[in-house]
């Protein structure tokens, strides 16, 4: 099973003498892991691929636009046309977000799929089509016709592997830092909540003592008033 499923094994272009020909292909990731991809072509001067490399997340897809230079049939006869694209894919290591360095790792295994090219008329008649030559050389395509992908210089494949591992652990460290910060914030919130409860308890305690004092004062005032009025009543009776 291919890492990335193609919407078609062949890319069809509608023949146009005056302008560049446009087509597209969709890459489907049916796996549960992110897959890095990169396109190569047999002729850098006639193909333009957007985007030429990238990452397709699990259960997602990527639409790729392919442009074929209109001069492709001026320099070659129709019967000699045999241009192809090649899709290179690999499982992306966990934590890696840049697909570029992955394809420099000579120790990594890559899956390669050839994509045939067909130039058709409006009524679907084939003008030119890729042939079955197995010895063709493929070159990395970039964003402009004839422009070779910039070369990344690394000391050895192991250096690139170390870089990938370093990026992975850096990402892990950032995640752990975020978790620690989150837990510290939760602890601070809990401390604030406990302090609030303590303050409320103190206020309630003070409020209870004040209520008792007011009650005693009220009781004393009532007693004196009762005693005072009782004397007045006795005096009135004696009169």
Buried (B, 14 or more C-beta within 10 A) or exposed (E): EBBBBBEEEBBBBBBEEEEBBEBEBBBBBBBEEBBBBBBBBBBBEBBBBEBBBBBBEEEEBBEBEBBBBBEBBEEBEEEEBBBBBBBBBBBBBEBBEEBEBBBBBEEBEBBEBBBBBBBBEEEEEEBBBBEEEEEBEBBBBBEEBEEEBEEEEBEEEEEBBEBBEEBBEEBEEEEEEEEEEEEEEEEEEEEEEEEEEEEEEEEEEEEEEEEEEEEEEEEEEEEEEEEEEEEEEEEEEEE
